């Protein structure tokens, strides 16, 4: 695997996403996707350490390198879980693709944009650029979902936002139950139940 080819593929995924996703769908590989994420997280971690060194003047230690490698491994595992959740929702919405295709195509753009975000984070006062990159990543995710699962942008958006909507609804229910409980205790004159909350 040639690094020049990897960087060229990443560039194409970011600059010409639709064509690249269509072409690369047949080459999908979870192992390669994990490798791309691992490389991205490793580079991002090293850039983060460089930022600490520049800003604080601390020495980069072997322990720090171990933390970077560990974070790259954990980050790669978390991407599998996150893409797995999106895949389940996509299937519930009638998606036709495979988890392998989805994971690989997301890795094609997520890896280089993760590195780019890490580089940008080293530059003071450019937080807006990170927001723009995040919005572009969201757009690319929607493109991947439409290509892999052969459905429209509406279902792709629902696939992405449904987990957040469910979590928000659960939080509202929990908060509502807590408020009702507190109001019930206050209106009945009992404050003994509130002591534990305070």
C-alpha positions in Angstrom: 0.0 0.0 0.0 1.6 3.2 -1.3 1.2 6.3 0.8 1.0 8.4 -2.3 -2.0 6.4 -3.5 -3.7 6.7 -0.1 -3.3 10.5 -0.1 -4.5 10.7 -3.7 -7.6 8.6 -2.8 -8.3 10.8 0.3 -8.0 13.9 -1.8 -10.4 12.6 -4.4 -12.9 11.5 -1.6 -12.8 15.1 -0.3 -12.7 17.0 -3.6 -14.7 14.7 -5.9 -16.8 12.7 -3.4 -19.7 11.5 -5.6 -17.4 10.0 -8.3 -15.0 8.6 -5.8 -17.7 7.0 -3.7 -19.3 5.3 -6.7 -15.9 4.0 -7.9 -14.6 2.9 -4.5 -17.8 1.2 -3.3 -16.6 -2.0 -5.1 -13.2 -1.8 -3.2 -14.7 -1.6 0.2 -12.7 -3.1 3.1 -13.2 -2.8 6.8 -9.5 -3.5 7.4 -8.4 -0.7 5.1 -11.0 1.6 6.6 -9.7 0.9 10.1 -6.1 1.5 8.9 -7.2 4.9 7.4 -8.8 5.9 10.7 -5.8 4.6 12.7 -3.4 6.7 10.5 -5.6 9.7 10.9 -5.9 9.4 14.7 -2.2 8.7 15.0 -1.3 11.8 13.0 -3.9 13.9 14.9 -2.5 12.7 18.2 1.1 13.6 17.2 -0.1 17.0 16.0 -1.8 17.5 19.3 1.4 16.6 21.2 3.2 19.0 18.9 0.7 21.7 19.8 1.3 21.0 23.5 5.0 21.1 23.0 4.8 24.5 21.2 2.3 26.0 23.6 3.5 24.7 26.9 7.1 23.7 26.2 6.7 20.2 27.6 8.8 17.4 26.4 7.3 14.7 24.2 7.8 11.5 26.2 7.4 7.8 25.6 4.3 7.9 27.8 2.8 10.5 25.5 3.6 8.4 22.5 1.8 5.5 24.2 -1.2 7.6 24.9 -1.3 8.7 21.2 -1.2 5.1 20.0 -3.8 4.0 22.6 -6.1 6.9 21.6 -5.7 5.9 17.9 -6.7 2.3 18.7 -9.7 3.4 20.8 -10.7 6.0 18.3 -10.7 3.4 15.5 -12.8 1.0 17.6 -15.3 3.8 18.4 -15.7 4.5 14.6 -16.8 0.9 14.2 -19.4 1.3 16.9 -20.6 4.7 15.5 -20.9 3.4 11.9 -22.6 0.2 13.3 -25.3 2.4 14.9 -25.8 4.3 11.6 -25.9 1.1 9.6 -28.6 -0.4 11.8 -30.7 2.7 11.4 -30.0 2.8 7.6 -31.3 -0.8 7.4 -34.4 0.0 9.4 -35.1 2.8 6.9 -34.7 0.4 3.9 -31.0 0.8 3.2 -29.6 -1.8 0.7 -25.8 -1.5 1.3 -23.4 -3.3 3.5 -21.6 -2.1 6.7 -18.3 -2.7 4.9 -19.2 -0.3 2.1 -20.5 2.3 4.5 -17.5 2.1 6.9 -14.9 2.2 4.1 -16.4 5.1 2.2 -16.8 7.2 5.4 -13.2 6.4 6.3 -12.1 7.7 2.9 -13.1 11.3 3.7 -13.1 11.2 7.5 -9.4 10.3 7.8 -8.1 13.3 5.8 -10.5 15.7 7.3 -9.6 14.5 10.8 -5.9 15.3 10.0 -6.9 18.7 8.5 -8.9 19.6 11.6 -5.9 18.7 13.7 -3.6 20.9 11.7 -6.1 23.8 11.8 -6.4 23.4 15.6 -2.7 24.3 15.9 -3.5 27.7 14.4 -5.0 30.2 16.9 -8.3 31.9 16.1 -9.5 29.6 13.3 -12.3 27.8 15.1 -14.7 28.8 12.4 -12.8 26.7 9.9 -13.3 23.6 12.1 -17.0 24.3 12.1 -17.0 24.5 8.3 -15.1 21.2 8.0 -17.6 19.6 10.3 -20.5 20.8 8.2 -18.7 19.5 5.0 -18.2 16.1 6.8 -21.9 15.9 7.5 -22.6 16.6 3.8 -20.1 13.9 2.8 -21.7 11.4 5.3 -25.1 12.1 3.6 -23.5 11.4 0.2 -22.1 8.1 1.5 -25.4 7.0 2.9 -27.3 7.8 -0.3 -24.7 6.0 -2.4 -24.3 2.9 -0.2 -27.9 2.4 0.8 -29.5 3.6 -2.4 -32.0 6.0 -0.8 -32.6 9.7 -0.9 -31.1 12.6 1.1 -34.2 12.7 3.4 -33.6 9.1 4.6 -29.9 9.8 4.8 -30.5 12.8 7.1 -32.9 10.8 9.2 -30.3 8.1 9.5 -27.8 10.6 10.9 -30.1 12.7 13.1 -32.4 9.9 14.5 -29.9 8.9 17.2 -29.7 12.5 18.4 -33.5 13.0 18.2 -34.0 9.8 20.3 -31.4 10.9 22.9 -33.0 14.4 23.1 -36.5 12.9 23.6 -35.2 10.6 26.4 -33.5 13.6 28.1 -36.7 15.6 27.9 -38.7 12.7 29.4 -36.1 12.3 32.2 -36.0 16.0 32.9 -39.8 16.3 32.7 -40.1 13.4 35.2 -37.6 15.1 37.5 -39.4 18.4 37.4 -42.8 16.8 38.0 -41.3 14.9 41.0 -39.8 18.1 42.4 -43.1 20.1 41.9 -45.1 17.2 43.5 -42.8 17.2 46.5 -43.0 21.0 46.9 -46.8 21.2 46.4 -47.4 18.5 49.0 -45.2 20.4 51.5 -42.7 17.5 51.7 -39.1 18.7 51.3 -37.5 15.5 52.7 -37.3 14.1 49.1 -35.6 17.3 47.9 -32.8 17.1 50.4 -31.3 14.2 48.5 -31.5 16.1 45.2 -29.7 19.2 46.6 
